[in-house]
């Protein structure tokens, strides 16, 4: 199993930085993207990350 690090930098507008710890490949995605796809050539895997703000969370089981 491969290890990945997902980081959200502490800056004004936060992007997403994803790194494969095993192969040292990384990519930083610009702010505004909620879902990003990171491909590590060394692993041969594509990792899709969906970023949600905890303050926007709501119970999807609730009905209006």
N, C-alpha and C positions, 0 to 999 in steps of 0.2 A: 504494500500500500504506500502511496506517495503522500508527502506532506506539503500542504500549501498554507500560505499566510495571506489573509485578507486584511487590509489596513485601510482605515478611513482617516486621513490626516486631519489634524486639528487646525485647520485654516478657515478663513472666511467662507469660501465656497468649497465644499469638500468633494473631491473626486474619490475614486476607488483604486487602490494599488493591490495587485495580486501577484504573488511570487511563488514559484515552485522551489521549495527549500532543497530538494534533492538535486536539481539541475541548475539552479541559479538564474533561471529565466524569469523575467518579470515584465509587467506592463502596467502603466498608470492610465486610467481612463478619466477623461475630463468630467467636471461637475455637470449635472443635468441628466446623466444616464442612471436609471434605476436598475436596469438589468444589463449585465455585460457578459461576454463570452471570452474566456481566456484559454488559449491553446498552448500547451507545452510540447514542443517538438520532441524533447527527450523522453517524455512519458507516452506521447502519442494519444493524449487525452485532452478533451475540451471540457473546461469547467465553467458552468454558468452560475453566476452569482446575482441574486436579486436583493437589493438593499431596501429596507423599510425603516422608516423613522419610528421609534417606539411610541412617540406621542401621536402618530397617525393611526396607531393600531386600534382595531375594533373587533369585537366578536362577530365573525362572519355567520354565526348561527342565529344572530338576532334578526328578526323580521320586523319590518315597520308596520 
